[in-house]
């Protein structure tokens, strides 16, 4: 299975399995945050993402999956536009691969949330990950 944060598809056939966001909205639910894993990418979608538009700006969309498998520097995705606010892309020196990373969520008693994305995790390294993107609400 694979997900883009709005749907789940069968990776072998491309068949739409469950229109998740539509199903939630049909019963009157809209998530404030939508996190999902991916094989090898970490990114923060901006206000113009399909899910954020479909929820009239309510849902913040995040993909967290860059913590285990080394990945190539992403192409075709640009940071600084309205669709993507952050994408993991810290290079591993001497390769065309990007360092792994992680995301950390801190849930607050007042209902707020602190989100942090980190890059710079390399196999066998004792170096601390570097904070690359943060949002507190």
matplotlib code that plots the C-alpha trace (Angstrom):
import matplotlib.pyplot as plt

x = [0.0, 1.0, -0.6, -0.4, -2.1, -5.5, -5.9, -4.5, -3.6, -2.4, 1.3, 1.0, -2.2, -2.6, -6.1, -7.7, -8.4, -9.9, -10.6, -9.7, -10.3, -13.6, -14.8, -13.8, -15.5, -18.7, -19.1, -18.3, -14.7, -11.7, -8.3, -6.2, -3.0, -2.4, 0.8, 1.8, 4.9, 6.4, 9.2, 11.9, 10.8, 10.3, 8.4, 6.0, 3.2, 2.3, -1.1, -1.7, -1.5, -4.5, -5.6, -5.2, -7.3, -9.9, -10.3, -10.4, -7.1, -7.8, -5.6, -1.8, -0.2, 3.1, 5.0, 7.5, 9.4, 13.0, 14.4, 15.4, 16.2, 18.8, 17.2, 18.3, 17.9, 14.4, 13.8, 10.6, 9.7, 10.5, 10.8, 9.7, 6.6, 3.1, 2.9, 6.0, 7.5, 10.2, 11.8, 14.6, 17.6, 20.9, 23.4, 25.7, 29.1, 30.5, 27.1, 23.9, 22.0, 20.4, 20.9, 18.1, 16.2, 13.2, 10.3, 9.4, 5.9, 5.4, 1.7, 0.9, -1.7, -3.4, -4.0, -1.1, 1.5, 5.2, 6.5, 10.1, 11.8, 15.5, 18.1, 21.6, 21.3, 23.9, 24.5, 27.1, 27.4, 27.3, 26.5, 23.2, 20.5, 20.1, 16.8, 15.7, 12.1, 9.9, 6.3, 4.6, 0.9]
y = [0.0, 3.6, 6.8, 10.4, 11.7, 11.7, 8.2, 4.7, 2.9, -0.7, -0.3, -3.2, -2.2, 1.5, 0.7, 3.2, 1.3, 3.9, 7.6, 8.4, 12.1, 11.8, 9.1, 11.3, 14.3, 12.3, 11.6, 15.2, 14.8, 16.8, 16.1, 19.1, 17.2, 14.4, 12.4, 9.4, 7.4, 6.9, 4.6, 7.3, 10.9, 13.6, 16.7, 19.4, 20.4, 24.0, 25.7, 24.9, 21.1, 19.2, 18.1, 21.5, 23.0, 20.3, 21.0, 24.8, 25.3, 23.2, 20.1, 20.4, 17.7, 16.0, 13.0, 11.3, 8.4, 9.4, 7.7, 4.3, 3.9, 6.2, 8.1, 10.2, 13.9, 14.6, 16.0, 17.6, 19.1, 22.7, 24.2, 27.8, 27.6, 27.3, 23.5, 22.4, 24.2, 21.7, 18.6, 16.5, 16.9, 17.1, 15.3, 12.5, 13.7, 12.0, 10.5, 11.6, 10.3, 12.3, 11.7, 10.2, 12.2, 12.2, 14.1, 14.9, 15.9, 17.5, 17.5, 20.2, 20.2, 23.3, 21.5, 23.0, 21.0, 21.5, 19.9, 19.5, 17.9, 16.9, 15.9, 14.6, 11.1, 8.9, 5.2, 4.7, 8.5, 9.8, 13.3, 14.8, 15.4, 19.0, 20.8, 21.9, 23.0, 23.8, 25.0, 25.6, 26.2]
z = [0.0, -0.6, 0.6, -0.4, 2.7, 1.0, -0.4, -0.1, -3.2, -4.0, -5.0, -7.5, -9.3, -8.5, -7.4, -5.0, -1.8, 0.5, -0.1, 3.5, 3.6, 1.8, 4.2, 7.2, 5.8, 5.1, 8.8, 9.8, 10.8, 9.5, 11.0, 12.2, 11.2, 8.8, 9.2, 7.2, 6.5, 3.1, 2.0, 2.1, 2.2, 4.8, 3.9, 5.1, 2.7, 2.7, 2.5, -1.1, -0.8, -2.1, 1.4, 2.9, 0.1, 0.4, 4.1, 3.6, 5.4, 8.4, 7.9, 8.1, 6.0, 6.8, 5.3, 7.7, 6.3, 6.0, 9.0, 7.9, 4.2, 2.5, -0.4, -3.4, -3.2, -4.4, -7.8, -9.1, -5.7, -4.9, -1.4, -0.8, -3.0, -1.6, -1.9, 0.1, 3.1, 3.9, 2.3, 3.7, 1.5, 3.5, 1.2, 2.2, 1.2, -1.9, -3.0, -4.6, -1.5, 1.3, 5.0, 7.0, 9.5, 11.9, 13.1, 16.7, 17.9, 21.3, 22.3, 24.9, 27.7, 26.2, 22.9, 21.1, 19.2, 18.4, 15.3, 14.4, 11.4, 11.7, 9.1, 9.4, 10.7, 9.0, 9.8, 12.4, 13.2, 16.7, 15.5, 16.7, 14.1, 13.0, 13.4, 9.9, 10.3, 13.3, 13.9, 17.2, 17.5]

ax = plt.figure().add_subplot(projection="3d")
ax.plot(x, y, z, "-o")
ax.set_aspect("equal")
plt.show()
